[in-house]
């Protein structure tokens, strides 16, 4: 399964990813960085494509057993 992953050290918490996520899977945590709810993320890459800081990647995640 593909899921979004945020480099939280480099994130500028601009909110662009949060606004563009069709599943509301991304929230800005305390105005510091973006956080991804992997249960809601569908790996569509909208956040990755729209992130002005280029700190989001959609990566393959292992499914929980």
Residue, then its C-alpha position, 0 to 999 in steps of 0.5 A: x500500500x502506498x501512503x504519504x510520508x512527511x519529512x517533519x523536520x523540513x515541513x514549514x506547516x503551510x497547509x497546502x497539503x491539508x487543503x489538497x487532500x481529498x480524504x482529509x488525511x493530513x493535518x497541521x500539528x500545532x502549526x509546526x508540521x504536517x501529520x498523515x493519518x495512514x488509515x485515511x491516506x489513499x496514496x493519491x500523491x496530491x499532497x506530494x505534487x502540491x507541497x511547495x517545500x517538496x517534503x512529502x513522498x508517497x512511499x510503499x508501506x508494509x500492511x499490518x499483519 
